[in-house]
Every structure is written in structure tokens, then in C-alpha cells.
Amino acid sequence: MSGSTGQPDETRYYAVEQLREAQKRLLDLSQSMVIWRARVEKYRTADTSLARDAYAMLQTVRRNLAEALGEIHLLLMEAEEYQTARTAGKLRDGLLGFHLMSGNYRPVYDTLHAFAESLPVEGTTNAAIVGRLMNNIKLGYYPTDPGNISLMLRGIQFPEGVTTNLFDPCCGCGKALRQLAQGNNCYAYGVELDESRAEEAQTRLHRVGFGSFFFSRISHEAFHLLFLNPPYLSVLNASGGKSRHEKRFLIESIPNLAYGGLLAYVIPYYRLTPDICRVLVDNFDDLTVWRFSDGEFRKFKQVVVFGIRKRRDAEPQDTLWLERYAENPGNIPSLTELPEDRYALPGEPLEVPVFQGEKFNQKELEQQLRRCNSFTQMISRRSELDNGTKRPLLPLSISQIGLVGGSGMINGLIMPEPDRKSTRLNSSHS
């Protein structure tokens, strides 16, 4: 249930490939842990220095194994393989509590090996799930449902007498942002990669940029509210690097939000990973997390994170309280409990001098021309040229004068230089 990807067409879904890589890594690390434990035992009496080095490597291997299981847990949640994901989480917790000097490594190895072999990497994942995930290749998207938008709206206080600017960097067809803006004296701005959805969004929003948000030009600190429902899938970007779009959209859209402005960040609860929590805590005050209403939460595991943009603190703040929600979703309060007017938008008007999508579109060109002083100056200059006296840049030659005269275009505006012949003709005529 994510927004459109905001990436060029080279972007493609790769969670299955990641699971294959994670499976191989899990098998290799499981075997490596057994090998390093054997080396510790080998050197315990023969060479204590080598034994210490081997034990340090054993600790590193366990840490890497735990990280691999954590990543597998997230990938399985993404693939909606929830039971297998829970198993990955339990294995990670058990491994971190395992006594490394135990002599009973065989059950640990067998369990990790069996789990790795059970991962859905060869088409064993439910076909309907794969089909939904593969929509990402087609730039599919899953818009936020209107019921939960209404619950969010209840908690937002719009300032009286001030027109506020709302921004959605992956707006889809614009329904969610339109619902937030309607009746609240707002200007709604969106960016959408898919052209057909962007055209539909133009019928609902004030301004729509076509193309990737990451290649658009948009004013910083110009918006009172940032509504961010990014795609949640792992992707390969145009350069071949791996990225998580829910993190990239967050980082790159923060500068567009005014200090004191409100973030509404919609993601699955399990994506409250330490790196995302660090970004949130460093850049926002008064952070709260609310799970979607029961039916939607069961299907898509979504939460909305609210926060007020602040200037970064000199010292890093604790993120553990926020990270714990990813482990204990039952502790997340329901969006139905969000108090009315919980968050107030800034009461000062803001300008958006620059709003240009990656790709050209006619309506946005019209908006830009209306705001462009140089276009007004061009029209004014043209009027001056039309009304002013016309003079050639250089004196006309005799042949040019003849051509102009023969065409009937002189009309008395250009007089020939007086000479003897013309003087005589004028005299005789008079």
C-alpha cells in the first residue's frame, strides 16, 4: 500500500534477489561460526593469543549472522510471509543470547541451515503476493485509504486566515492530498512519476510536477505540511545501487518542509528501523506513532508517524523508544485515538517560488509563465517595439531602397535623399 516509486524506468523490484543473497550468506555464516568455534577450541591450550583472535572472529560472525537474520525478517515482512518472518526474528534473538563457548553447536547449525533452505527464493512465495509486489516494476501504487486520511485530518489544526501549502512528493492520482486540502484553505502540490496518474492528479491538485521527485526542482522550507506515503519496496536504482525508497524519500523531502511544519509519514511499522528512526529523531520534535484502523493494519501493517520539523540537535537523541515499536506493534496506539487538533500547522504564509517537475508538461509551463517576470518584460518590450519609431540598423543601399519602394511598403515613411534631379522635378511640378 505504497505510493508510486518516484524513480526512472530502470528501477526494478529485487526483494527475491535479496532473499537469495541472504540465503547464501546465512548458510556461509552458519558454517563459518562452527569453524571459528573449532579454532577457539584448537588454540585454547596451544596459543592463547590465537585463541583470543579466533574468539573475536567468532563474535563478529555471530553479529553478522544476527544482522542477516534481521534483514531477512524485513524482506519476509515485505513479501507478506509473516509466519516465516516471525521465525527469523526468534532465531535472531536466540542467536544473540547463545553462549559462544558452548560445545553444542550442531543444533544451532542445523536450525539455521534448515531455515535458510525454507526461504521463498524459488517461486514458493504465494503467487498473488508476488504479483502484487511485481506491480512495482509497472510503477504500481497503493494509495492511502480515505478512512484513515479522515482520522489524520482530525488531528491536524489548520491556521485561520492563512493559506497553507501541502506537499506530497509521490502523490499518485492526488486523492489523498486532495482530501487533506479540501475545505481547509490550502494549496496542494504533488509530484508523480507515472504520467497517466500525474495527469489525473492535475484535475485534483493545484500544482503537479511530472517525473521523478528526485530530479525535480522545488523550493526549500516552503510547505506547512509534508504528506509522505512512499513506496516500501527494495529497489535497484539507475546506477545499480540498492536503496530503500521509504528512507530516501524521507531524507530528500525534509528540506522542502518549513521549520515548525508537520510531517505525516506513512510506512509499515516494521520499517521503523534504526536508520529511519535516527533520521526522524534528529529532524523532528513531538514524534508520535499511530497504527491504521484495525482492518487496514491487519492487511498492510501501516502506521503514520507525525512530527514537527526542528533544527538538528547538537547531541544525538535516543531512538530506542521509537525502534521498539517495530518489535512490539501491539503497543502502537490506534489512529482512532488521535486527539482532535493534536498538531497545529504554522500560522505564517509561505511562498513556493520554484516548483518544477523533472519532465515538461503544459499546465506547469503555464503556471511558470504566469509567475515569470521575464515573460512580462518580453511582452512589454514587444509592445514598445510595436509602438516606437522603426529605423534600420544600417543605412539602406540604393538597391534595397528600390526593392522596398517597388513593394509599396515605403508609404511616405522613407524619403529619398534630395539631389539635383529630384529638385528639378519638384520645381517643374510646382
C-alpha positions in Angstrom: 0.0 0.0 0.0 2.7 2.4 -1.1 2.9 5.5 -3.2 4.5 5.3 -6.7 8.2 4.8 -6.9 9.5 8.2 -8.0 12.3 6.5 -9.8 13.3 6.3 -13.5 12.2 3.2 -15.5 15.5 1.4 -14.8 14.3 0.8 -11.2 13.2 -2.7 -10.6 12.0 -4.8 -7.7 14.7 -7.0 -6.1 13.4 -8.5 -2.8 13.5 -12.0 -4.2 17.1 -11.5 -5.4 17.9 -10.2 -1.9 16.4 -13.2 -0.3 18.6 -15.4 -2.5 21.7 -13.5 -1.4 20.6 -13.6 2.2 20.1 -17.3 2.0 23.6 -17.9 0.7 25.0 -15.6 3.3 23.1 -17.3 6.1 24.4 -20.7 5.0 28.0 -19.5 4.7 28.0 -17.7 8.1 26.4 -20.7 9.8 29.3 -22.9 8.6 31.8 -20.2 9.4 30.6 -19.9 13.0 31.2 -23.7 13.5 34.6 -23.4 12.0 35.7 -20.5 14.2 34.3 -22.2 17.3 36.5 -25.2 16.5 39.6 -22.9 16.1 38.9 -21.4 19.5 39.0 -24.9 21.0 42.1 -25.8 19.0 44.1 -22.9 20.2 42.8 -22.7 23.8 45.8 -24.6 25.2 48.3 -24.3 22.4 48.3 -20.5 21.8 46.1 -18.2 23.9 46.8 -15.2 21.6 45.4 -17.1 18.6 42.5 -18.3 20.7 41.6 -14.7 21.6 41.8 -13.7 17.9 39.6 -16.7 16.9 37.1 -15.8 19.6 36.9 -12.2 18.4 36.2 -13.5 14.9 33.5 -15.8 16.3 31.8 -12.8 17.9 32.0 -11.0 14.6 30.4 -13.9 12.7 27.6 -14.1 15.2 27.0 -10.4 14.9 26.9 -10.7 11.1 24.5 -13.7 11.4 22.2 -11.7 13.5 22.2 -8.8 11.0 21.5 -11.2 8.2 18.5 -12.6 10.1 17.3 -9.1 10.8 17.4 -8.2 7.1 15.7 -11.5 6.2 12.9 -10.6 8.7 12.3 -7.3 6.9 12.3 -8.9 3.5 9.8 -11.6 4.6 7.5 -8.9 6.1 7.7 -7.1 2.8 6.7 -10.3 1.0 3.9 -10.8 3.5 5.4 -14.1 4.7 4.6 -13.2 8.3 5.0 -16.6 9.9 8.4 -17.1 8.4 9.4 -13.6 9.3 8.5 -14.2 13.0 10.7 -17.3 12.9 13.6 -15.2 11.6 13.1 -12.8 14.5 13.1 -15.6 17.0 16.3 -17.1 15.6 18.0 -13.7 15.7 17.1 -13.2 19.4 18.1 -16.8 20.3 21.4 -16.4 18.5 22.3 -13.2 20.3 21.6 -15.0 23.6 23.6 -18.1 22.7 26.7 -18.8 24.8 29.5 -18.9 22.3 31.7 -21.2 24.3 29.0 -23.9 24.4 30.0 -27.2 23.0 26.6 -27.8 21.5 26.8 -26.1 18.1 25.2 -28.8 16.0 21.6 -28.0 16.8 22.3 -24.3 16.1 23.8 -25.1 12.7 21.1 -27.5 11.7 18.4 -25.0 12.7 19.9 -22.1 10.7 20.6 -24.4 7.8 17.0 -25.7 7.7 15.6 -22.1 8.0 17.8 -20.9 5.1 16.6 -23.7 2.9 13.0 -22.9 3.7 13.2 -19.3 2.4 10.8 -18.5 -0.5 13.5 -17.9 -3.2 12.4 -20.4 -5.9 8.9 -19.3 -6.6 7.5 -20.8 -3.5 6.0 -17.5 -2.3 2.3 -17.1 -2.8 1.7 -16.2 -6.5 -0.8 -13.4 -5.6 1.8 -11.8 -3.3 4.5 -11.9 -6.0 2.0 -10.4 -8.5 1.2 -7.5 -6.1 4.9 -6.9 -5.4 5.8 -7.0 -9.0 3.4 -4.2 -9.7 6.4 -2.0 -8.6 8.0 -2.8 -11.9 4.9 -1.3 -13.6 5.1 1.7 -11.3 2.0 0.4 -9.4 1.0 2.1 -6.2 -1.4 1.5 -3.3 -3.0 4.8 -2.2 -3.8 5.5 1.5 -7.5 4.7 2.1 -9.9 7.7 2.7 -11.0 6.4 6.2 -7.5 6.8 7.7 -6.9 10.1 5.9 -10.1 11.3 7.7 -8.6 10.2 11.0 -5.4 12.0 10.3 -7.3 15.2 9.4 -9.0 15.2 12.8 -5.6 15.5 14.4 -4.4 18.5 12.3 -5.3 22.1 13.1 -5.2 24.4 10.2 -4.5 28.1 10.9 -7.3 30.6 10.4 -6.9 33.2 7.8 -3.7 31.7 6.3 -3.5 29.7 3.1 -1.2 26.7 3.8 0.9 24.7 1.4 0.7 20.9 1.4 3.2 18.7 -0.4 3.2 15.1 -1.5 6.4 14.0 -3.4 4.8 10.7 -4.6 1.1 11.8 -5.0 -0.2 9.2 -7.3 -3.6 10.4 -8.7 -3.8 13.0 -5.9 -6.8 11.7 -4.0 -5.1 11.6 -0.6 -3.7 15.1 -0.8 -6.9 16.5 -2.2 -8.8 15.0 0.8 -6.3 16.7 3.2 -6.6 20.0 1.4 -10.3 20.2 0.6 -12.1 22.8 2.6 -9.0 23.8 4.6 -7.8 26.9 2.6 -4.8 25.0 1.2 -2.7 24.9 -1.9 -1.9 21.3 -2.8 1.4 20.4 -4.6 2.3 17.0 -5.8 4.9 15.1 -7.8 4.2 11.9 -9.7 6.4 9.7 -11.8 3.6 7.9 -13.8 2.3 10.3 -16.5 -1.3 9.0 -16.6 -1.6 9.3 -12.8 0.1 12.7 -12.9 -2.5 13.9 -15.5 -5.3 12.7 -13.2 -3.7 14.4 -10.2 -3.8 17.7 -12.2 -7.6 17.5 -12.0 -7.4 17.5 -8.2 -4.4 19.4 -7.1 -3.2 23.0 -7.7 0.2 22.1 -9.0 1.6 18.8 -10.2 5.2 18.1 -11.2 5.7 15.3 -13.7 8.5 12.8 -13.4 10.8 11.7 -10.5 10.8 13.7 -7.4 14.5 13.1 -7.1 15.1 15.1 -10.3 12.6 17.9 -9.6 13.4 21.4 -8.5 11.2 22.5 -5.5 11.7 25.3 -3.0 13.0 24.5 0.4 11.2 25.4 3.6 8.1 26.3 1.6 5.5 23.8 2.8 3.4 23.7 6.0 2.7 20.0 5.8 4.6 17.1 4.1 2.4 14.1 3.5 4.7 11.2 2.6 3.5 7.7 1.7 6.5 6.4 -0.2 6.9 3.0 -1.8 8.1 0.4 0.7 9.8 -2.0 -1.7 13.6 -2.5 -2.1 14.7 -1.3 -5.5 17.8 -1.1 -7.7 18.4 2.5 -8.7 19.5 3.7 -12.1 23.2 3.4 -11.1 22.7 -0.2 -10.0 22.9 0.6 -6.3 20.5 -0.8 -3.8 18.2 1.5 -1.8 15.1 1.7 0.3 12.8 4.3 -1.0 10.9 5.0 2.2 14.3 6.2 3.6 15.4 8.1 0.5 12.1 9.9 0.1 12.2 10.9 3.8 15.7 12.3 3.7 15.3 14.2 0.4 11.9 15.7 1.1 12.7 17.0 4.6 14.3 20.2 3.2 11.0 21.2 1.5 9.2 21.3 4.8 9.3 24.5 6.8 10.8 24.5 10.3 7.7 24.1 12.5 5.9 22.3 9.7 4.2 18.9 10.1 5.4 15.6 8.7 2.8 12.8 8.2 4.9 9.8 7.3 3.1 6.6 6.3 5.1 3.3 6.4 4.7 -0.3 7.6 5.5 -0.5 11.4 8.4 -2.9 10.7 10.2 -0.3 8.7 10.8 1.8 11.8 14.4 0.5 11.5 17.3 2.1 13.5 18.4 4.2 10.5 15.0 5.6 9.8 14.4 6.2 13.5 17.6 8.2 13.6 16.5 10.4 10.7 13.2 11.0 12.4 14.6 11.8 15.9 17.3 14.1 14.5 14.9 16.2 12.5 11.6 16.2 14.3 10.1 17.1 17.7 6.9 15.8 19.3 7.1 12.5 17.4 4.1 10.2 17.8 3.2 6.9 16.0 -0.3 5.7 15.3 -1.4 2.5 13.7 -4.0 2.4 11.0 -7.6 1.2 11.8 -7.8 -2.5 12.5 -8.8 -3.8 9.1 -6.2 -1.8 7.2 -3.5 -2.5 9.8 -4.1 -6.3 9.5 -3.7 -6.1 5.7 -0.9 -3.7 5.3 0.8 -3.2 8.7 0.8 0.6 8.2 1.4 3.4 10.7 1.6 7.1 10.4 4.4 9.0 12.1 3.7 12.6 13.0 6.4 15.1 13.9 7.3 18.8 13.9 10.4 19.7 11.9 13.2 21.1 14.1 16.8 22.2 13.7 19.1 19.3 14.4 20.3 18.9 18.0 24.0 19.3 18.9 23.9 15.9 20.6 22.1 12.8 19.2 18.9 11.9 21.0 17.8 8.4 22.0 16.0 6.4 19.3 15.3 3.2 21.2 11.8 4.2 22.3 10.9 4.6 18.6 12.6 1.5 17.4 10.7 -0.6 20.0 7.5 -0.1 18.0 9.0 -2.3 15.2 9.3 -5.1 17.7 6.0 -4.6 19.6 3.3 -3.3 17.2 0.7 -4.1 19.8 2.0 -1.1 21.8 1.2 1.4 19.0 -2.0 3.3 19.7 -4.7 3.3 17.1 -5.2 6.3 14.8 -8.8 6.3 16.1 -7.3 7.6 19.4 -5.5 10.6 17.9 -6.8 13.7 19.7 -8.5 16.4 17.7 -6.2 19.2 16.7 -3.2 17.4 18.1 -0.8 19.1 15.7 -1.1 22.8 14.6 0.3 23.9 11.3 2.5 27.1 11.3 0.4 30.3 11.1 2.7 32.2 8.7 2.1 32.3 5.0 4.8 30.7 2.8 5.8 31.2 -0.8 6.7 28.5 -3.3 8.9 30.4 -5.8 10.2 27.2 -7.5 8.1 24.1 -8.3 9.4 22.3 -11.4 8.9 18.6 -12.1 11.5 16.5 -13.9 9.5 16.4 -17.1 7.8 19.1 -19.2 4.0 19.4 -19.0 1.9 22.2 -20.5 -0.1 23.2 -17.4 3.0 23.6 -15.3 4.6 25.7 -18.1 1.5 27.9 -17.9 1.9 28.3 -14.2 5.6 29.1 -14.5 5.0 31.7 -17.3 2.4 33.5 -15.1 4.9 33.8 -12.4 7.8 34.7 -14.7 8.9 38.4 -14.7 11.0 37.9 -17.8 7.9 36.8 -19.8 6.1 40.0 -18.7 9.1 42.1 -19.7 9.2 40.4 -23.1 5.6 41.3 -23.8 6.2 44.8 -22.5 9.3 45.1 -24.7 7.4 43.9 -27.7 4.8 46.5 -27.1 7.4 49.2 -27.0 8.9 47.9 -30.3 5.5 47.9 -31.9 4.7 51.4 -30.9 8.1 53.0 -31.4 9.7 54.5 -34.5 11.3 51.9 -36.7 14.8 52.7 -38.0 17.1 50.4 -40.0 20.2 49.2 -38.1 22.4 50.4 -41.0 21.7 52.9 -43.9 19.8 51.2 -46.7 21.6 50.7 -50.1 20.1 52.1 -53.3 19.1 48.6 -54.4 17.4 47.9 -51.0 15.5 51.2 -51.3 14.4 50.2 -54.8 13.1 46.8 -53.6 11.2 48.4 -50.7 9.8 51.1 -52.9 8.7 48.6 -55.5 7.0 46.6 -52.9 4.8 49.5 -51.9 6.0 49.4 -48.3 7.5 52.9 -48.1 4.2 54.7 -47.8 5.9 58.1 -47.4 7.8 56.9 -44.3 11.2 56.9 -46.0 12.1 59.8 -48.2 14.9 59.7 -50.7 17.9 62.0 -50.2 17.4 65.3 -52.3 19.6 65.6 -55.5 19.6 67.8 -58.4 17.2 65.7 -60.5 14.7 65.5 -57.7 14.9 69.2 -57.1 14.3 69.9 -60.7 11.3 67.6 -60.9 9.8 69.2 -57.8 10.4 72.7 -59.2 8.8 71.9 -62.5 5.9 70.3 -60.9 5.2 73.2 -58.7 
